[in-house]
């Protein structure tokens, strides 16, 4: 075996894996937009917690965003709808290259507009979309593949599923960089000496789920798991690229990483990060596994099914190819009805396509659609669902058939025939190679010291690469920044929550944070995450606003709280002023008790400086 033959499968990606990534990216983008959408005006308008002027001042001249063009929530909604359409196009594989470019532009814009909400998963999502620019995401299971003209379908089918390019090398290395560089950043003794990292991570009540609370004090389990996670992140990426026993080793490491991400889902409220990571890991699925699955489903892949269409109807032919592609009907034949006299007679008499099942029975109109779905190896279970509204289905079919001329014109415009799916060319791969070197330097420079715990310390010498300043603008402009430092160098040992007592014009004390007319409590909620945070975006924002680094943003949050209270409760007894307190709970070492510290981090006046009325009111109410 030559060197090329040995290493080619290691850095190749199956085209079916790229299709799975494409669909996953589209679904994740839609989920992200949905989560943000409930607070769209809060995050993306000038009336929210993060006005454009604050976003622009926080960034630099190279941080750009289409959301900067207007501070209206209507403009933000418009851009989000465009992003949703691009995500839907990714799922369907429709004009995949354009959809990927649009998704990247809008995601960069979104991240620059609301940077206080970002976490590592957002960076990884953007990077996966960026590297997808250099990959043929639409080569399989897509509308792009379905609209390849029948004369060229055979050439597309003969394209090897195992695809190797500079782009595949880049995205595979990127997927593993998340773990490998994270291991080097996890330099605290909690990871490999004490083994208490998972213990402290699960004691962050703003992150921990109810399930995590059940077992986080089981040190006999958390200590070995901590060391297992660290060694997996260090060695797993290396083994993932092993050419020796490639398939079993790769499947084993994939299972280890995916099980770890599932563990995050059940134990930590960290949003979409684990799902994005799982999507990236699926890129490593060996072609041998896809081939085995294909062999298993081949017996149901439309064997013996014949679809007859009207040869004078281009729209009809395209619909047949779309159904064949998305339903996985590999062995189904598509023929013009006029080629078989008796079938042509049925078409003319019933004004309908004709589907002949393996038993030789002919089906027309909506019943034919039910037959086609039932033959799918993947969506056969939809056959009964599609067939349920039989009469309604026939009406829909008749309506489409009656107006098929108009449908044909729309299909000719939106889904024109092509000669094949476009694969990356030499220029694209050259650019991918240059960006691969660029991103590798970013990751290497993100590690402050390349000395691991078992390496000898030569008088505190640090092995660190400095990122060239001349390259910073490109990194900022494309948001290729990355530092995979979650729980690094060790999990923080404190978390907290906000208490916002306020005074109304009448002198009444209220809880501004929860928007309730009662005396605020400084006691820790029973479920910190469920009570204090609407979703993980709010958790990220409020934890950052409470830290010293983001002091300048507290005035914007204060102004937002004033507007929200007075709009909800009227101006007759308006909110005049309030304090923001951060309650910080320091996680105790195993066997010890935690301590809570209260700090006033902000004083805000909604109308004018009326003096410090909040703390006297708290003392009078016995809440201090």
C-alpha positions in Angstrom: 0.0 0.0 0.0 1.4 3.4 -1.0 1.6 6.4 1.3 -1.3 8.1 -0.5 -3.5 5.0 -0.3 -2.8 4.7 3.4 -3.6 8.4 4.3 -6.2 9.2 1.8 -9.1 7.5 3.7 -7.9 9.2 6.9 -8.5 12.7 5.6 -11.3 12.0 3.2 -15.0 12.7 4.0 -17.8 10.7 2.7 -20.2 12.8 0.6 -23.1 11.4 2.6 -21.4 12.7 5.8 -21.2 16.1 4.2 -25.0 15.9 3.5 -25.6 15.0 7.1 -23.5 18.0 8.2 -25.4 20.3 5.8 -28.7 19.2 7.2 -27.5 19.5 10.8 -26.1 23.0 10.3 -29.4 24.1 8.8 -31.4 22.7 11.7 -29.0 24.2 14.3 -29.2 27.6 12.7 -33.0 27.5 12.8 -32.9 26.4 16.4 -30.6 29.2 17.3 -32.8 31.8 15.5 -35.8 30.4 17.4 -34.1 30.7 20.8 -33.0 34.3 20.0 -36.3 35.2 18.4 -38.3 35.3 21.6 -36.1 38.2 22.7 -35.3 39.7 19.3 -35.9 43.3 20.3 -33.9 42.8 23.5 -30.8 41.5 21.8 -30.9 43.2 18.4 -32.6 46.6 18.7 -31.6 49.9 20.1 -34.4 49.6 22.7 -32.8 46.5 24.1 -29.9 45.8 26.4 -27.3 46.2 23.7 -27.7 49.3 21.5 -25.8 49.5 18.3 -23.5 52.2 19.6 -22.4 49.9 22.4 -21.9 47.0 20.0 -19.8 49.2 17.6 -17.7 50.7 20.5 -17.1 47.3 22.0 -15.7 45.9 18.8 -13.1 47.4 16.5 -13.0 48.8 13.0 -12.9 45.3 11.5 -16.0 44.0 13.3 -18.8 44.6 10.8 -22.5 43.6 10.9 -25.5 44.1 8.6 -27.5 44.6 11.9 -25.5 47.9 12.3 -27.5 49.4 9.4 -30.6 50.0 11.6 -31.5 49.8 15.2 -35.1 48.8 14.5 -36.4 45.3 15.5 -38.1 45.2 12.1 -34.7 45.3 10.3 -33.4 42.6 12.7 -36.5 40.5 12.0 -35.9 40.8 8.3 -32.3 39.7 8.5 -33.3 36.8 10.8 -35.9 35.7 8.2 -33.3 35.8 5.5 -31.0 33.7 7.7 -33.9 31.2 8.3 -34.5 30.9 4.5 -30.8 30.3 3.9 -30.8 27.6 6.7 -33.9 26.0 5.1 -32.0 26.0 1.7 -29.1 24.2 3.5 -31.4 21.5 4.8 -32.9 20.9 1.4 -29.6 21.3 -0.4 -30.9 24.1 -2.6 -28.2 26.2 -4.3 -26.0 25.1 -1.5 -23.0 27.3 -2.2 -25.1 30.4 -2.1 -27.0 29.3 1.0 -23.7 28.7 2.7 -22.3 32.1 1.8 -25.5 33.9 3.0 -25.5 31.9 6.2 -21.9 32.8 6.9 -22.5 36.5 6.3 -25.6 36.7 8.5 -24.0 34.6 11.2 -20.9 36.8 11.4 -23.3 39.8 11.4 -25.3 38.3 14.2 -22.3 37.5 16.3 -20.8 41.0 16.0 -24.2 42.6 16.9 -24.7 40.6 20.1 -21.2 39.5 21.1 -22.1 39.3 24.9 -24.3 36.3 24.2 -21.6 34.2 22.5 -20.1 31.0 23.7 -17.7 28.4 22.3 -20.5 26.6 20.4 -21.3 29.8 18.4 -17.7 30.0 17.3 -17.7 26.3 16.3 -20.9 26.7 14.3 -19.5 29.7 12.4 -16.2 27.9 11.7 -18.0 24.8 10.4 -20.0 27.0 8.0 -16.9 28.8 7.0 -15.1 25.5 6.0 -18.2 24.3 4.3 -17.6 27.0 1.6 -14.8 24.7 0.3 -16.8 21.5 0.3 -19.5 19.9 -2.0 -22.2 19.8 0.7 -24.9 19.4 -2.0 -23.5 16.4 -3.8 -25.8 13.9 -2.0 -29.4 14.0 -0.8 -30.1 17.5 -2.1 -32.2 19.5 -4.5 -29.0 20.4 -6.2 -28.4 16.7 -6.9 -32.1 16.1 -7.9 -32.0 18.8 -10.6 -29.1 17.4 -12.4 -30.5 16.5 -15.8 -31.3 12.8 -16.3 -28.7 12.6 -19.0 -26.0 13.4 -16.4 -27.4 11.6 -13.4 -25.3 8.5 -14.1 -22.1 10.6 -14.0 -23.1 12.0 -10.6 -23.9 8.5 -9.3 -20.5 7.3 -10.4 -18.8 10.0 -8.4 -16.9 8.2 -5.5 -18.5 8.9 -2.1 -15.1 9.2 -0.5 -14.0 12.8 -1.2 -10.5 14.1 -0.4 -9.4 17.7 -0.7 -7.7 20.5 1.2 -11.1 21.5 2.5 -11.8 18.0 4.0 -8.4 18.1 5.7 -9.2 21.6 7.1 -12.6 20.9 8.5 -11.5 17.6 10.1 -8.6 19.2 11.8 -10.9 22.1 12.9 -13.4 19.6 14.4 -10.6 18.0 16.5 -8.9 21.3 17.4 -11.8 22.0 19.7 -10.7 19.1 21.9 -7.0 18.9 21.4 -6.2 22.5 22.2 -8.7 22.5 25.0 -6.7 19.8 26.7 -3.6 22.0 26.6 -5.6 24.9 28.0 -6.9 22.7 30.9 -3.7 23.2 32.8 -5.2 23.4 36.4 -4.5 20.8 38.9 -8.2 20.1 39.1 -7.9 18.2 35.8 -5.1 15.8 36.2 -3.8 16.0 39.8 -6.9 16.5 42.1 -9.4 15.2 39.6 -12.0 17.6 40.9 -12.8 19.5 37.7 -16.1 17.7 37.1 -17.0 18.1 40.7 -16.6 21.9 40.5 -18.2 22.2 37.0 -21.4 20.4 38.3 -21.5 22.6 41.4 -22.0 25.7 39.2 -25.7 25.9 39.8 -26.3 28.3 37.0 -25.2 25.5 34.6 -26.0 22.3 36.4 -29.2 20.3 35.5 -31.4 18.5 38.0 -29.7 15.3 36.9 -26.2 16.6 37.7 -27.3 17.4 41.2 -28.0 13.8 41.8 -24.5 12.5 41.4 -22.1 15.5 41.5 -20.9 14.6 45.0 -20.0 11.0 44.1 -16.2 11.5 44.1 -15.6 7.8 43.3 -17.2 8.6 39.9 -16.3 12.3 39.3 -12.6 11.9 39.8 -11.9 9.1 37.3 -14.4 10.8 34.8 -12.4 14.0 35.1 -9.2 12.3 34.1 -10.9 10.3 31.4 -12.3 13.5 29.8 -8.8 15.2 29.9 -7.0 12.2 28.3 -9.8 11.8 25.8 -9.4 15.4 24.6 -5.7 15.0 24.4 -5.3 11.6 22.8 -8.7 11.2 21.0 -7.9 13.7 18.2 -4.6 11.9 17.5 -6.2 8.5 17.4 -9.0 9.8 15.2 -6.4 10.3 12.4 -4.8 6.9 12.9 -4.3 4.9 9.6 -3.8 1.7 11.7 -7.1 -0.1 12.3 -8.7 3.1 11.0 -12.4 2.0 11.0 -12.6 0.4 14.5 -10.4 3.0 16.1 -12.3 5.9 14.5 -15.7 4.4 15.5 -14.5 3.9 19.0 -13.2 7.5 19.4 -16.4 8.9 17.7 -18.5 6.9 20.3 -16.3 8.3 23.1 -16.7 11.9 22.0 -20.4 11.7 21.2 -21.1 10.0 24.6 -19.2 12.8 26.3 -21.3 15.4 24.4 -24.5 13.6 25.4 -23.2 13.8 29.0 -23.0 17.5 28.6 -26.5 17.7 27.3 -27.9 15.8 30.4 -25.7 17.6 33.0 -25.1 21.2 31.9 -27.2 24.0 30.5 -24.8 25.0 27.7 -27.3 25.4 24.9 -26.5 24.1 21.4 -22.8 23.5 21.9 -23.0 19.7 22.3 -25.3 19.4 19.3 -22.9 21.4 17.1 -20.0 19.3 18.4 -21.8 16.1 17.5 -22.5 17.4 14.0 -18.8 18.0 13.5 -17.9 14.5 14.8 -20.3 12.9 12.3 -17.9 14.1 9.5 -15.5 11.3 10.6 -18.1 8.5 9.8 -16.1 6.0 7.6 -17.4 5.3 4.1 -17.4 1.6 5.1 -20.2 2.3 7.6 -22.3 4.3 5.1 -21.8 1.5 2.6 -22.9 -1.1 5.1 -26.1 0.9 5.8 -26.7 1.3 2.1 -26.4 -2.4 1.6 -28.9 -3.0 4.4 -31.4 -0.6 2.9 -30.9 -1.5 -0.7 -33.6 -4.2 -0.5 -36.1 -1.5 0.2 -34.6 1.2 -2.1 -37.5 1.2 -4.6 -36.7 -2.1 -6.2 -39.3 -3.0 -8.8 -41.0 0.4 -8.6 -41.7 2.2 -11.9 -42.7 5.9 -12.1 -44.2 7.0 -15.4 -44.5 10.8 -16.2 -45.9 12.8 -19.0 -42.9 13.3 -21.4 -44.3 16.7 -22.5 -44.2 18.0 -18.8 -40.7 19.0 -17.7 -42.2 19.9 -14.3 -43.4 16.4 -13.9 -40.0 14.9 -14.6 -38.3 17.2 -12.1 -40.8 16.2 -9.4 -40.2 12.6 -10.0 -36.4 13.1 -9.7 -36.9 15.1 -6.4 -39.0 12.3 -5.0 -36.5 9.7 -6.0 -33.6 11.6 -4.5 -35.1 12.5 -1.1 -36.9 9.2 -0.6 -33.8 7.2 -1.4 -35.4 5.2 -4.2 -32.1 4.2 -5.7 -33.4 1.4 -7.9 -36.6 3.1 -9.0 -36.9 3.7 -12.8 -38.4 6.9 -14.2 -39.8 6.5 -17.7 -42.1 8.6 -20.0 -45.6 7.1 -19.9 -45.9 7.4 -23.7 -43.1 4.7 -24.0 -45.7 2.1 -22.8 -49.0 2.3 -24.8 -51.2 0.9 -22.0 -49.6 3.3 -19.4 -49.9 6.2 -21.9 -53.6 5.4 -22.2 -54.0 5.6 -18.4 -52.2 8.9 -18.3 -54.4 10.4 -21.1 -57.6 9.1 -19.5 -57.0 10.0 -15.9 -54.7 13.0 -16.6 -52.3 11.6 -14.0 -48.9 10.2 -13.5 -48.7 6.4 -13.1 -46.8 4.4 -10.5 -46.4 0.7 -10.9 -45.5 -1.2 -7.7 -43.3 -4.4 -7.6 -46.5 -6.5 -7.7 -47.4 -4.9 -11.1 -50.4 -2.9 -9.8 -50.9 0.6 -11.2 -51.6 3.6 -9.0 -52.6 7.1 -10.1 -52.9 10.6 -8.5 -52.6 10.7 -4.7 -52.6 7.0 -4.3 -49.5 6.9 -6.5 -47.8 9.4 -4.0 -48.7 7.1 -1.1 -47.1 4.1 -3.0 -43.9 6.1 -3.7 -43.5 7.1 0.0 -44.3 3.5 1.1 -41.4 2.3 -1.1 -38.8 4.5 0.6 -36.3 2.7 2.8 -36.2 5.8 5.1 -39.6 7.3 5.1 -41.8 4.3 4.4 -43.6 5.0 7.7 -44.9 8.2 6.1 -46.8 6.2 3.5 -49.9 5.8 5.8 -49.6 9.4 6.9 -49.5 10.7 3.3 -52.3 8.4 2.3 -54.7 9.3 5.1 -56.3 12.4 3.4 -57.0 10.4 0.2 -59.8 12.7 -1.2 -58.0 15.8 -0.1 -54.9 14.5 -1.7 -56.7 13.9 -5.0 -58.0 17.5 -4.9 -54.5 18.8 -4.4 -53.2 16.6 -7.2 -55.9 17.8 -9.6 -55.2 21.4 -8.7 -51.5 21.0 -9.4 -52.1 19.1 -12.6 -54.5 21.7 -13.8 -52.0 24.5 -13.3 -48.9 22.5 -14.2 -48.0 25.1 -16.8 -47.6 27.8 -14.2 -45.8 25.3 -11.9 -43.5 24.4 -14.8 -42.6 28.1 -15.3 -41.8 28.5 -11.6 -39.7 25.3 -11.6 -37.8 26.4 -14.7 -37.0 29.6 -12.9 -36.1 28.2 -9.4 -35.0 24.7 -10.3 -33.4 24.7 -13.7 -31.7 21.6 -15.0 -28.0 21.5 -14.4 -25.2 19.3 -15.8 -23.9 18.3 -12.4 -23.1 19.3 -8.9 -20.2 21.7 -8.6 -17.1 20.4 -6.8 -14.4 22.7 -5.4 -11.8 23.7 -7.9 -8.1 24.5 -7.7 -8.6 28.1 -6.6 -11.0 27.1 -3.9 -8.6 24.5 -2.5 -5.7 26.9 -2.6 -7.7 29.4 -0.5 -8.7 26.5 1.9 -5.0 25.6 2.3 -4.0 29.2 3.1 -6.8 29.5 5.6 -5.9 26.2 7.1 -2.4 27.5 7.9 -4.0 30.7 9.2 -6.3 28.9 11.6 -3.6 26.6 12.7 -1.5 29.5 13.8 -4.5 31.0 15.7 -4.9 27.8 17.6 -1.2 27.4 18.3 -1.1 30.9 19.6 -4.1 30.4 21.8 -2.2 28.1 24.2 -0.1 30.2 26.7 2.2 27.3 27.5 2.8 24.1 25.7 4.1 22.4 28.8 1.9 19.6 30.1 1.8 18.5 33.7 4.2 15.5 33.2 6.8 17.6 31.4 9.9 18.9 33.4 9.7 22.6 34.3 12.9 24.3 33.1 12.8 27.3 35.4 9.3 28.2 34.5 10.1 28.5 30.8 7.0 29.0 28.7 6.6 27.6 25.2 4.2 30.0 23.4 3.7 31.2 19.8 2.8 34.8 19.3 0.1 35.5 16.8 1.3 38.1 14.2 -0.4 41.4 14.7 -0.5 42.1 10.9 -2.9 39.1 10.6 -5.3 40.3 13.3 -7.6 42.3 11.0 -8.4 39.3 8.8 -9.1 37.2 11.9 -11.5 39.8 13.2 -13.2 40.5 9.9 -14.1 36.8 9.4 -14.5 36.0 13.1 -12.1 33.2 12.9 -11.1 33.8 16.5 -11.0 30.6 18.5 -9.8 29.7 22.0 -11.3 26.5 23.2 -11.1 27.3 26.9 -14.3 26.0 28.4 -13.5 25.0 32.0 -9.9 26.0 31.3 -7.5 26.2 33.0 -10.0 24.9 35.5 -13.7 25.3 36.1 -14.5 28.5 37.9 -15.3 28.0 41.6 -18.0 30.5 41.9 -21.3 31.3 40.2 -24.1 33.7 41.1 -27.3 35.5 40.4 -28.7 39.0 40.4 -31.2 40.6 42.7 -32.6 43.9 41.6 -34.7 45.7 44.3 -36.3 49.0 43.1 -38.3 51.9 44.4 -41.6 53.2 42.8 -42.6 56.8 42.9 -44.9 56.0 45.8 -42.0 54.6 47.8 -43.0 51.0 47.4 -40.3 48.4 47.2 -40.5 45.9 44.3 -38.5 43.1 42.6 -37.5 44.7 39.3 -35.6 41.6 37.9 -38.7 39.3 38.2 -41.1 42.1 37.4 -43.2 41.4 40.4 -44.8 43.7 43.0 -43.2 42.2 46.1 -40.1 42.5 48.3 -37.1 40.9 46.6 -35.4 38.0 48.3 -31.7 37.5 48.6 -32.0 33.8 49.3 -30.7 31.4 46.7 -33.5 30.0 44.5 -34.1 26.2 44.7 -33.3 25.9 41.0 -30.9 28.7 40.0 -31.0 28.1 36.3 -34.8 27.6 35.9 -35.7 30.5 38.2 -33.2 33.1 37.2 -32.6 32.5 33.5 -35.1 32.3 30.6 -32.6 30.4 28.5 -28.9 30.0 28.1 -28.5 33.2 26.2 -29.9 35.1 29.2 -27.6 33.2 31.5 -24.5 34.1 29.4 -25.5 37.7 29.2 -26.3 38.2 32.9 -23.2 36.4 34.0 -21.1 38.7 31.9 -22.9 41.9 32.9 -22.2 41.0 36.5 -18.4 40.8 35.8 -16.1 43.7 36.0 -14.9 43.4 32.4 -18.4 44.4 31.2 -19.0 47.2 33.6 -19.9 49.7 30.8 -22.8 47.6 29.7 -24.6 47.8 33.0 -26.0 51.2 32.2 -27.7 49.8 29.1 -29.1 46.9 31.1 -30.4 49.4 33.7 -32.1 51.6 31.1 -33.7 48.4 29.7 -35.1 47.4 33.1 -36.5 50.9 33.5 -38.3 50.8 30.2 -39.6 47.3 30.7 -41.1 47.9 34.1 -42.7 51.2 33.2 -44.1 49.9 30.0 -45.6 46.8 31.7 -46.9 48.6 34.8 -47.7 52.1 33.5 -46.4 55.5 34.5 -48.9 56.4 37.3 -46.5 54.8 39.9 -43.4 54.5 37.8 -40.1 52.9 38.7 -37.7 55.7 39.8 -34.5 53.9 40.8 -33.0 50.5 41.7 -29.8 48.7 42.8 -28.3 45.7 41.1 -26.7 43.2 43.5 -24.7 40.2 42.5 -24.9 37.3 44.8 -21.7 35.2 44.4 -21.6 31.7 45.7 -18.1 30.2 46.0 -18.1 26.4 45.5 -16.5 24.7 48.4 -14.0 21.9 48.3 -15.5 18.4 48.8 -16.9 18.0 52.3 -17.0 21.8 53.0 -19.8 24.3 53.0 -20.3 26.9 50.3 -20.2 30.7 51.1 -22.3 33.5 49.5 -21.1 37.1 49.1 -23.4 40.0 48.2 -22.0 42.9 46.2 -23.8 46.0 44.8 -22.6 46.3 41.2 -24.8 49.0 39.9 -26.9 52.0 41.0 -29.5 53.2 38.5 -31.9 56.1 38.3 -34.8 55.9 35.9 -35.7 59.6 36.2 -33.2 61.5 38.2 -30.8 61.2 41.1 -33.2 60.8 44.0 -30.7 59.6 46.5 -30.0 56.2 47.9 -33.6 55.0 48.8 -33.3 51.3 48.0 -31.1 50.1 50.9 -33.0 51.9 53.6 -36.2 50.4 52.2 -34.7 46.9 52.2 -33.7 47.3 55.8 -37.1 48.6 56.8 -38.7 45.6 55.1 -36.3 43.2 56.8 -34.9 42.0 53.5 -31.4 43.3 54.0 
